[in-house]
Amino acid sequence: MDPLYAFVFAGLFSPGPNVILLTASGARFGFRATLPHVIGVALGVGVIAALAGLGIGALLLAHPGLALLLRVVAAGWILWMAYALVRASDMSTGRVGERPFTLWQAVLFQWVNPKVWAVAMAAAAGYGIGLPPVEEASRLALAFSGINLFVCLFWSFAGSLLALLLTTPRAWTTFRLCMGAALGASALMVFW
């Protein structure tokens, strides 16, 4: 078995911005309503992995100003989402206009998700098998998208099951505060 698959699974299954957002979405909106978010994450992660396979990491290393700008934008966006999650209502008293991520919002979020970039660049650097660049990028994209689809389905479903335990407003508030704090803390990963 290709060791890339175990690396990708470990890197994407562990908690990070996507896991936190998908678990919270599954709990707040349900599994079915979270499916566009799931598919968007799987597609977006595949694109990032393909770009890493094509060498975008070298471009970011060569232009530290661009890398810093990406980090600042990423941290800001993640902190904004953490704030929105903390301020969100519980499922039982949903505010008008609250909804899960759309497919395209989830795809676009991957561009500023530091964990995805870190795992993709590490995979491109450490698990290449000497294929031509386009084939290597395709290999990474398929591995990341395929594995991450199942990871995202797991965490979304886990969130929907967790909602069964969130039976009081206090439980929902505690859940939102914990998920928001974890998401906010993940913004620090941007600068490591």
C-alpha positions in Angstrom: 0.0 0.0 0.0 1.2 3.5 -0.8 2.3 5.3 2.4 0.8 8.5 1.0 -2.7 7.3 1.9 -1.9 6.7 5.6 -0.2 10.1 5.7 -3.2 11.9 4.1 -5.7 10.1 6.3 -3.8 11.0 9.5 -3.3 14.6 8.4 -6.9 15.2 7.4 -8.8 13.2 10.0 -7.1 15.0 13.0 -8.9 18.1 14.3 -8.4 21.3 12.3 -10.6 24.0 10.8 -12.5 21.6 8.4 -13.2 19.0 11.1 -14.4 21.6 13.5 -16.7 23.4 10.9 -18.1 20.1 9.6 -18.8 18.7 13.1 -20.5 22.0 14.1 -22.5 22.1 10.8 -23.6 18.5 11.2 -24.8 19.3 14.7 -26.5 22.5 13.9 -28.0 21.8 10.4 -28.0 18.0 10.1 -26.1 15.6 8.0 -28.1 16.0 4.8 -27.9 19.8 4.8 -24.1 19.6 5.4 -23.5 17.5 2.3 -22.7 20.4 0.0 -20.1 21.6 2.6 -18.6 18.0 2.6 -18.3 17.9 -1.2 -16.9 21.4 -1.3 -14.2 20.5 1.2 -13.3 17.3 -0.7 -13.0 19.2 -4.0 -11.1 22.1 -2.5 -8.6 19.9 -0.7 -8.0 18.1 -4.0 -7.2 21.3 -5.8 -4.8 22.4 -3.1 -3.1 19.0 -3.2 -2.7 19.3 -7.0 -1.2 22.8 -6.7 1.2 21.5 -4.1 2.2 18.7 -6.4 2.8 21.3 -9.2 5.1 23.2 -6.9 3.1 26.2 -5.5 4.9 25.6 -2.2 8.2 26.6 -3.8 6.5 29.8 -5.1 5.3 30.7 -1.6 8.8 30.1 -0.2 10.3 32.3 -2.9 8.0 35.1 -2.1 7.7 35.6 1.7 5.5 38.7 1.4 2.9 36.7 -0.5 3.1 33.9 2.1 2.6 36.4 4.9 -0.4 37.9 3.2 -1.9 34.5 2.8 -1.3 33.8 6.5 -2.9 37.0 7.6 -5.9 36.5 5.4 -6.3 32.9 6.6 -6.0 33.9 10.3 -8.5 36.7 9.8 -11.1 34.5 8.0 -10.8 31.7 10.5 -11.2 34.1 13.5 -14.2 35.6 11.8 -15.8 32.2 11.4 -15.0 31.3 15.0 -16.7 34.5 16.1 -19.7 33.7 13.9 -19.9 30.2 15.3 -19.9 31.5 18.9 -22.6 34.0 18.1 -24.7 31.5 16.2 -28.0 30.3 17.5 -28.7 26.7 18.5 -30.5 24.4 16.1 -33.8 24.8 18.0 -33.9 28.6 17.7 -32.1 29.1 14.4 -31.8 32.7 13.3 -33.2 33.8 9.9 -30.4 33.4 7.3 -28.3 30.9 9.1 -27.3 28.0 6.9 -24.4 25.6 6.4 -21.5 26.4 4.0 -22.4 26.1 0.3 -20.2 23.9 -1.9 -18.3 26.9 -3.3 -17.8 28.5 0.1 -16.2 25.2 1.3 -14.1 25.0 -1.9 -12.9 28.6 -1.4 -12.2 28.1 2.3 -9.5 25.6 1.5 -7.4 28.4 -0.1 -6.9 29.9 3.4 -6.9 26.7 5.4 -3.4 26.4 6.9 -3.7 22.8 7.8 -4.7 21.7 4.3 -1.7 23.6 2.9 0.7 22.1 5.4 -0.5 18.5 4.8 -0.5 19.0 1.0 3.0 20.5 0.9 4.4 17.8 3.2 2.8 15.1 1.0 4.1 16.6 -2.2 7.6 16.9 -0.7 7.7 13.6 1.1 5.6 11.1 -0.8 6.3 11.7 -4.5 7.0 8.7 -6.6 8.8 10.4 -9.4 5.9 10.8 -11.8 5.8 13.8 -14.3 4.4 16.9 -12.5 0.9 16.7 -13.9 0.6 13.0 -13.1 2.0 13.6 -9.6 -0.4 16.5 -9.1 -3.3 14.2 -10.2 -2.2 11.4 -7.9 -2.1 13.8 -4.9 -5.5 15.4 -5.9 -7.2 12.0 -6.1 -5.7 10.8 -2.8 -6.6 13.9 -0.9 -10.1 14.3 -2.4 -11.0 10.6 -2.1 -9.8 10.1 1.5 -11.1 13.5 2.6 -14.6 12.8 1.3 -14.8 9.9 3.8 -13.2 11.9 6.6 -15.7 14.8 6.0 -18.7 12.4 5.9 -17.5 10.9 9.2 -17.2 14.2 11.0 -20.5 15.6 9.6 -22.3 12.4 10.7 -20.7 12.5 14.1 -21.9 16.1 14.5 -25.4 15.1 13.5 -25.3 12.4 16.2 -23.9 14.8 18.7 -27.0 17.0 18.2 -29.0 14.2 19.9 -27.1 15.0 23.1 -27.6 18.7 22.8 -31.0 18.9 24.3 -30.9 22.1 26.2 -30.0 25.7 25.4 -27.1 25.5 27.8 -25.7 22.4 26.1 -25.9 24.2 22.7 -24.2 27.2 24.1 -21.4 25.1 25.6 -21.0 23.3 22.3 -20.8 26.5 20.3 -18.3 28.0 22.7 -16.1 25.0 22.6 -16.2 24.7 18.8 -15.7 28.4 18.3 -12.7 28.4 20.7 -11.2 25.4 19.0 -11.6 27.1 15.6 -10.2 30.3 16.9 -7.2 28.4 18.3 -6.6 26.8 14.9 -6.0 30.3 13.5 -2.7 30.2 15.4 -1.6 27.3 13.2 -1.3 29.8 10.4 1.8 31.3 11.9 3.7 28.1 12.8 
